């Protein structure tokens, strides 16, 4: 499953994402990962949530990012949820590729039973139809 939090830069998406992940850990039976472009929010996350600084890895395309995601999933069979802050930036997704990447994440999520929650810095009206359908909050 894919859930999207959309809105222009500075609208509060990260704050909402942090609240959501910290609430989710209370009910989780498996593990949760939070992927970000840096470690700035390390102390705002519950210590049971694994923070991954994606900028530490040589990822230069969305294909490489999807492989990175699959690698994380393959190493943690208890993984339930992945929260991806600054999704377009960490995944190297151009606007024209967003629909394909979301479809791939839907497939990966269904195959491995992982929920992806994405923070996308775009106005919801500018997103492809598949992303609009997956939006849980538009700021």
Steps between C-alpha positions, in 0.01 A plus 500: 500500500611856428381808686597853398529824691519781246549873512742771404823552691455637852139384548572258789526164323804388701335588831192297400721211381695496829177496703364218285812282530533555875134402546538196274785350703268462800282251309761342274576130527801522270759762418469848351753698295513876445702608197613860472757717321692559827492417872346832607191335651686223685399620845135551401458132414420225748818297561329185368476654152797445272614826339683464170685799355464427129759765406768273650453253213593540131146516360467705182173386341155382598590153374793494742272623777245225435784246516610656830143462635491136390836441670365637829191280471708191419707546817206556736219248466314670788485836321145636510526865404738740328466876532672697227551870570595732212408214269565670166848603613616178668359282221627722215154507343423747222137606456461293183615182685284539811210286376730209409683515834174502697376200301827319579465582872142373496623174348787466749269585792245238399760231429688545829216633718664836569320833537677800344416850623645767270546870558483673160577870461245576231155650503253211490336639185831462311541131585409217259160339553644191670673723757182698564319174574765405758508842673399484866566868570555797270649806667 
